Amino acid sequence: MQWEAKFVLSAIRYRPEIDGLRAVAVIPVVMFHMGIPWMPGGFAGVDVFFVISGFLITSILLKDFDQGTFTFRGFWMRRVRRIAPALLTMLAAVGVFSLAAVFGPDMNLFGKQSFSALFSFANLYFWRTSGNYWGQDAEGSPLLHTWSLSVEEQFYLFFPVFMAFMMKWRSKWITPATALIVVSSYALFVYGLQEHSTATFYLPPTRAWELAVGCLLALTLFHRREGLFPRSKLLNQIIPFAGLMMILFSFVVFLPGGNISWAMAAPVTGAGLIIAFCGVGSGTHSFLSSKPVVFIGKVSYSLYLWHWPVLVFNQTALDPLGPTLTVALIIALTLASYYLVERPTRRASKILAPVIVSVIAVSAICGGMVFRKVEYDTTVFNTPVWHGLVYDLTPDQSSAIAELEGQHLELKLRESGLEEAYHEQGLIRYYGGENPDVVLMGDSHGLMWAPVVDEICKEMEWTVGFWTWTGVSPFIQLPIQSAGTDLITPEQQEAYDRARVESIESWRPIVLIATRWSARTLQEVVPMMDWLETLEIESLIIEQPPELFFGDKFTVEYLAHLGLKSQDGLDQYIRPGNIHRYWNGVELMSILDEFYDNCQFVPIQDIFRNRSGSVWVLEGNQPLYIDDDHLSLAGARKAAMRILQGILIKESSDPL
């Protein structure tokens, strides 16, 4: 390969391997969103997209500045033609489908999300409302993926202004200034990972380094007349291949489980190496420039737009499409969007007026989604009972009460005087001796089981203690740390953990652990399990019930939305959800049960599943769930005998 100026300056002309790199980025994203287990880090394809965008946009700007043809209007109109038509089409389709078929509260929510995507602040919206990208709230949105488009559009808005200023007043400083953006933004990204992970994921200042890497590449290649390395066929083969391997290993090895980390520098660096050194004649160039790979890259924008809404809507359907039909539908919508929308509008000269009209139309659809009221008749079901607030050690329960009081639930509230119990002795019910014989540790799933455990202990005359806090892990990180979350401050976390440690060491009870196991990891639970084993304290881990397919929604409303009717004496079942993560949680419990001699798990799921795997949600007119993963009091009581048997076994084996 000859590193000629013509090739180096190809930053301003078409390079097929760039489209191939888009394909390498988009396919893992789709696979990750489909839950394919051998692509656990596929979400990092977005990082590759950011590098490509920074490179291409800077290349276009440099070309315009070099030729003296740059105008803000011209630049932004090209971006409008490239992005707006396909995005508007997808938003309109999501809106019309939502108005016709989506669960009422979701439709109102999707309307707000559509506004945020339409006006390029979806990343800010999801940062403020959905929390963690991989949480259930976020995953239920068909427009979650538009956060990355908003980041890019914010970049398109501000970066040309930066470039124009630097090119006019300080052109020699533009490359060092961009390098400074890379370093400072990455440092901010690494800093924010621990303390502000959600903001770090969504916000432009902590994402700018990825785009700026592409910008820096364009600036470097544009100004150089020779390659970045001396002419070498060997380096020409090795470096782009190393870049490709860095990207692929990031998807499979470096970034497992969908967790952002400093290692996201790997796919960004890999993309940079390919862009900088992938010349004609290398094996990597041949692969990335092959017709099938280039074609996928060309349709990658439409594929990215359409795959996620299809997956989300299919996930919440009563009778979902199978994998083959789902993939076929995604492909059909992608091709239709590319050939009927993207290509015809990309170079259309008179695009502004149709785009403005379309924005007004989509805004009207969004408004209809936001303000449309849908009422469901839930009187056909008994009101589910939730007494979890009685056992919740959250100091200020006002927000939880406000959220639950407006729902179709029968609530029982906590007695006064327990605001400081979280750093004292928790909540204790004295049915036997002075110290608790049994202690329940849990998050909201602990609150779900708490009334049943309370009833059991009252019947058996055992004093029982509760260390249960909504959204706070039951697992104490040892040594004790002061890392807080959105639901608990660092000071509260440290005080809560110290109080739990001191009480368990003093009481030596049988410890029941209840949590949403599908959201836990082995690394998180091992320190406390080791500690309990060292203390020779018997522990029971209570299996979580099967999760339902419709996500974080109240059950009776969603059953009414599905058209289910209660019938005396008839048990009714619907399909499960979150299946892959649920079974990961079951596997985790099995590992703990096998590894720790003092630990045993209480099986629950078989009570609620029929032979086909569907989940028991209605017993006559009595709902057994309050939402997709929490049982009502009636549902939790179905497992009371299992829990009692587990405690009795542990009591008989307790050396004390």
N, C-alpha and C positions, 0 to 999 in steps of 0.2 A: 504493500500500500504506500503510495506517495502522498505525504501530507502537504498537498499543494494549497495555495491560498484560496483557490476556487472551492475546495472542499471545506476548509476552515470557515470561509464566509458563507457556507451553506446554511448558516443560522438564519439567513434571510431568504431562503428558498425551500421548496418542499423536500423533506427527507422522509422516505417511507418508513424508516426504522422508528421514527417518532410515533407514527400511527401504531406500529407494532408494539411499542412500549405502552401505549394506551391500552392495548388488548391485554398485555401482561398485568396491567393495573386493574382493569375492570372485571375480568373473569374471577379472580380470587375474592373481590368484594361481593359479587353475586353468590359465589359458593359459600362464603362466610355467612351471609344473610340467610341462605337456605339451610344453614345448620349442618353443613357437611363437616364431619368431625376432623378430617385430615387437612382442613384448611383453617386452623384456629386463629391465625393472625391475618386472615385475608382482608380485614378492615383497613390494613396499612396500605392497600392499593390507593386510597385517597391521598396519602402522602406523596406517592409517585405522581399522581395527577397534579398536585400542587407544584412540584418541580417542573413538570412539563409546561404548565400554564405560565409560570414565571419566566421560563426560557423563551417560549413563543411570543408572549406579549412584549417582553423587552426587545426581542429581535425585531418585531414589527415597529416598535417605537424608534429603535436605532436606525432602521431603514428609512423611516419617514423623516427623522431629523437629518440624516445624511443627505437625503434628496431634497430637503427643504419643503416637504409637502405636509408636515405634521399640522393638524388642527385638532383641538379637543373634540369638536363636533364629529369630524371624520372618524376618529378613533372610537368614540363611544357609539356611533351608529353601526360600525362594524361589529361591536360587541352585542348590540341590540339584535342585529340580524342573525348572529351566531347563536345567541342564547334564548331570546325571548319567545319566538314562535313555538318551539317544541315545549318549552316550559309552560307557556300559556295553555297549550293544548292538553298537557297532562293535568294541570290544575283544574281546567274546565271539566275534564272527564272525571276526576276525583270528586269534584263538587256535585256534578249531576248524579253520579252513582250514590254519593252520600245522602243527597236529598231524597233519593228513591228508596234506598235499602238499608242505610246504616242506622245503628242504634242511636236514639235521639241525643243523649248527652255527648256521645262521640261526634255526632254531626256538628253540634255547636262548637265543640273543641276544634274539629278539623277546619271549620270556617276561620277561626282565629289563626290557625297554623297556615292556612292558605294565604291569608293576608300577609303574614310574615314572610312567606316564600315569595309572594308576588312583589313585595317591596324590599326584598334583599336584607331582611334582618332575622331570618329564621334561626341563625346561630345564636343570636341574642335571646330570642324567644325560648328556644329549647334549653339554653343555659339557665334561664330564670324559672322555668316551669317543669322541666322533665327530669332534672337532676342527671344522674349517671346515664351515659349513652346506652349502656346495656341493661339498664333497669327495665322493669315491666312497663312503667309509665311511658318511657320513651319508645320501646319496641312496639307499642300498640298504635303508633302514629304512622299513617301511610306517607307522611311528608317529612319524616325525620331526616331522610337523606338530603333534603334541600339545604341543610345547615352548611354543607361544604360549598354549594353554589353561592350561598350568601357571602361566605368568606372570600371566594374568588371575586364576586361582584364588588365587594368593598375594596378589594385590591385594585380592580379595574378603575374604580372611582378615584382613588387617591394616588396610585403610583404614577400615572401620567403627569400629575401636577408636580410630584417630586422630580421626575425626569426632566420636565420642561424647565423647572427652576435651575436644576444642576447643570443642564446643557447650556443654559444662557449665561449663568453667573460663575459657576465653578465646575466646568466640564472635567477638569483633571481630577477632581475629588470624587467623581461619581462611583468609580470602582471601589476605592477604599471605604466610602460611605456605605455602599451596599454590603461590603464584607463586614463592616461594623454592625449592620442590621442583622446579618446572619449570626454573628457571635453573641450579641446582646439578647436577641430574641430566643436563641437556643438556651442561653443561661437562664432567662426568665422562665422558659418552658420547664427546664429541669427543676428549678426552684419551686415552681407551682405544682409539680406532680404530687407532692406529699400533702401540702396544706390546702390547695385549691384545685383539685384534679378536674372538676367539672368545668370551671372557668378556663383552665389550661387547655382542655380539649376543644372548647368552642370558640374562644376569642381570638381575634386577629393578632394582637401583640405576641401571643405565644404560638401562633402558627406562621408568623411572617418569615421565620427562618427557612421554612420549606420552600415557599415561593421565592424568597430572596436567593436561595441556592441556585435556582433556575435563572434568576436575573443576573447573578454574578457570572454564571457560565456564558450567557449571551454576551455580556460586556467583555469578557475575556476573549472569547472566540472572535468577536467582531473586530477587536483591535489588533489581534495578532496576525502576522503574515506567515507564521510557521506554526506547526502543531505544538501541542502542549508537551509532547515528548519528541526526542529525536526520531528520525524515521526508522522504524523497526517493525518488521512483519510479526515478530514474536510478541512484542508488546501489543500490537494491534489485535492479536488473537486473544491474549491473556486478559487484558484489562477490561474490555467489554464483557467477556465471559464471567470474570470475577464480579462485575457489577450486577449481571443477571442473577448470579448465584446468591449475592447478598439480598436481592429482592425476594427471590423464591424462598430462601432460608428464613427470611423475616416472616413470611406467611405461615411457615410450618414450624419453625423452631424458636426464633428469637422473640416473637411476640405472641405466645400462646394465650388462649382464653379471652382474647379481646381486651387486654389491659394496656393502656398507654404507658410508655416508659421512655427512659433516655435512649433505649435501643431503637427507637423509631428513626434514629440517625442512620441506621443500616439501610433501609429501603431508599431513603433520601440520597445517601451517598451512592448507592448502587445505580439509581436513576441518573445521577450526575455523571458517573463514570461512563455509562452507555452513551449519553448525549455528547460527552466530550470526545470520546475515543472510538466510537463504533463506526469505523470506516468500511467502505466497500472492500470486499475480499475476506472479511472475517466471518467465522461461523455464526457469531451472534448477529451480525448484520444480515446474513442470508436467512436466518430464522425469522428475525423481526420484520424483514422485508418480503417475506413470502406472502402470496396473495391471500390465503385464508386469514393469516394473522393481521395483515394490513386491513382487510375488510372488517374484522371485528373491531379494530381500532377506529375505523371510520364511523361505525355505528355505535361506538362506546357511549357517546353522550345520550342518545336515545335509550340505549340499554340501561344506563345508570338511572335515567329518569323513571322508567316504567317498571323495572323489576321489583322495586320495594313496595309500591302500592299494590301490585298483584299479590305479592307474598302476604302482606298484612291483611288485605281483604279476604284472601283465601283462608288464612288462619282463623278468622272469626266467622267463617261460614258454617252453618249447621251441617251441610254436606259438602265438604271441600273437594276440590279437584285433586286427583292423584298427582304424583311427581311428574309423570310424563306429560299430562295435559297442562300442568302449571308451566312447565318449561316451554311447551308449544305456544301457550298464550303469551308468555313473555317475549318469545321470538317474534310472533306475529305482530304484536304491538310495537316492538322495536323497529321492525322492517317498515311497518306502515308509517311510523313517525319519521324515520330517516328519508324514505322515498317521497312521502306525500307532504311532509312539513319542512324538514331540515334542508334538503337539497333545493327545493324550489325557492326558498326564502333567503338562502345564504348570500346570494348576490343580487337580490331584488333591489332595484333602485328606489322604488316608491313603497317603502315598508313602514314608515313612521305612522301614517294615518291608520292602516290596519292594526298595527300594534296598539295604538292608543284606544281604538274602538274595542279591541280584545281585552285590554286591561280594564276598561270600564265594565265590559260584560262579565269578566271573571270576578271583578269586585262585587258586582251585583249578586252573583252566585254565592260568593263568600258571605255577603251580608245576609242572604237568605238562610244560609247554614247557621250563622251565628244567632239569628233572632227567631228562627222557627222553633216553636214549642211543640213537643211531642209528649203526650200524657199516656201512661200505661196503666191499665187496670190491674192492680196487684191485690185487689180484695179477694180474688179467687184463691189466694194462698194465705195460710196462717202467717202472722208477722214473725220473722226470725228473731230470736233472742240473743243479745250480745251483752254479757256481763263482764267482759274483759277489762273495762275501765275501772272496775272495783279493785283490781289487782295491779294496775299500772302505776309504777313509781315515778313517772314523769312529774317533775315538780309542778309545772303549770299545764294542766290538762285542757285549758280553754280552747285551743285550736282543735284538738281531737274531738272535744264535745261539739264544737260548732260544725265540724265536718260530718259527724255521725247523726246529729239530731235532725238534720234535714232529710235523712234517708228512711227507708221503710224498715226500721229496726225498733225492737223494744230494748231500751237501754236501762242499765242500773248504774248509778254513779258511785264514785269512791267516797267514803266517809271523810269528813274534814280532819285536819290535823296530821296528814301524812305527807305534807309538802317536803319535809326534810328527811323522810324515812330512807331515801336512797343512800344516804351516807351514814345512817345509824344501823338499824337492824333489819331494814326492809319491812315487809308486812308479815306479821305473825298471827296465826289463829291458835289460841290455846285450848286444845281439846284433850291434852294429856299432860305430860310433864312440863317443866319450866323451859327446856330447850327443845327446838324442833326435832322430831324424829325423821321428818321428810322435808326436803327443800326443793322447790321448783325454780329452775333458772331458765329464763327464756326471753325472747323478743315478743312480737305480736302473736306468734304461735304458742308461746308460753301463756299469754293472756287467754288464748282460745281454750287451752286445757285447764287453766287455773280453777274455774268453777267446779269442774269434775273432780280434780285433785282435792279441792276443798271438801266436797261432798263425801269423797272416799275417806279422808282423814277424820272428818267429823263422825262418820259411822263407825270407824275403827278406833276412835278415841286416841288418835295420834296428833300431837302438836305439829303444825305445818308452817313453814316459812316460804315467802315468795320474794324472789329477786327477778322481777319481770318488768321490762321497760320497752315500750313500743319502738321498734326500729333500732334497738341497741343490742348488739350481739351478746348472747349468754356466755361467750367464751372470753375468759380473762386472759389478756396478754401478759405473760410473765417473762422477765420482770415487769412490774407494773409500769405502764406508760401513760402519758397524758395527751394522747392523740384524740381529738374530738371529731365529731361529724356535724352534719346539719342539725341533728336531733339532740346532741349532747355536747357541751363545751369541754375543752380539755381538762379544766378544773373539776367539772362534774364527773368526767370519766375516771379520773384518778381517784377521787373520793369514793365513787361507786365501786370500783375494783378493790380498793383497800378494805372497804366495809365488807364486801363479799368474801374476800380472803380471810379476814379475821373471824367472821361468823362461821364459815365452814370449818376452819381449823379449831374453833372453840366447840362447836356443836357436834361435829363428826356425824352428820345425818346421812341418810340415803339421799343421794342427789339425783333428781330427775332433770333431764336436759331436753328442752323442746325448742325447735327453731325451724325455719324454712331451709331444710337441708340442701335443697337445690341451689341455694345461694351461698353455700359454705364451701371451703376448701380444706384439704388435709393440713396444710401449713397453718391455717388459722386455729384449728381445734386441738392440735397435738400438745402445745404447751400446757393447757389446762388439764387435759386427760393424763398427761405424765404426772402432773402435780397431784391429781386425785389418786392415782395409783400409788405414788410415793407415800401419801397419807393413809393408804389402805382404806379408802372411802369407797363404798359401793355406789355405782352409778347406773342409771337407766336412761337410755336415749329413746325418746318417743318418736316413732316414724311419723313423718308428715302425711296427711291424707293426699290422695291423688289431686292434681291440679286440673282445673277446667279450662276449656279452650278459649274462652272469650276475654281473658285478661282481667285487668283490675277494674271490674264493674260489679255493682250489687246484683246478686243472683236473681231476686224476685223480679226486678225490672227487666233483666235480660231474658229470663224465662218467658215473661209476658211478651217481650219483643219477638221471641221465636214462635210465639203462638201456642205455647204449651198450656194445658189446662189441668188443674188438679182433679183427681178422681179418687173417691174413697176406696181404701184398700189396695190401691195400685201403686207399686214402686216404679218410678220413672228414671231413666238413665240418659246421659248425654256423653259426648266423646271427651276424652281428656285433652290436656294441653301442656305446653312446655315440657314435652315428653323427654327430650334428650337430657335436659338439665335435671329433670326429676329423677331419672334413672342414675345419673351421676351422683345425686344425693343419696339414693338407696345404696349405691356401691360404697360410698363413703361410710355410711352407717355399718355396713357389713364388715368393712375393714376394721373399724373401731371395735366392733363386737368380737372379731376374731383375734385382734392383736392384744387387747387389754383383758386380763383375767377378771378384773373387778367390774367390767362393763358388760351390759347386756342391752339389746335393743328390743323394744316392744313393737311387734308388727301391727300395722293399722290398715294398710292399703287394701288387703284382701276383704275387709269388711265392706268396703265401698265400691268394689269392682265386680262386674259380672263376668261371665266366661268370655265374652267378646272384648273385654277390656274397657267397656263404657263405665261411667261413674254415676253412682247413685246420688241423685240430687233432690228427689221428692219422695216422701213416704206419705201417700195419700195427698193431703193438702199441706203437709208440713215440710218446709224447705230444710235441707240438711247443711246447706252452705249459706254464708252471708255474702261471699264474693268468690273469686276464682280459686283461692287457696286457703280460706279460713272457714272452718265449720261453724255452724250455729250451735247454740247450747244443745239443741236436740241432736244434732249430728255428733258433737263431741261425746255425748252420753252413750252413743253406740259403742264406744271403745272403752267405757269405764271398767268393765270386767277385765279386759286385757291389762290395763294399767294396774289395777288392784292385784292381779296375779303376779305381775312383775315385781311389785313392791314386796309382796309376801315372800317370793323366792329370795329376794335380796335380804329381807329381814331375817330369814332363817339361816342365811349364809354369813350374816354380819358377825365378825369376831367379837364385837363389843356387846 
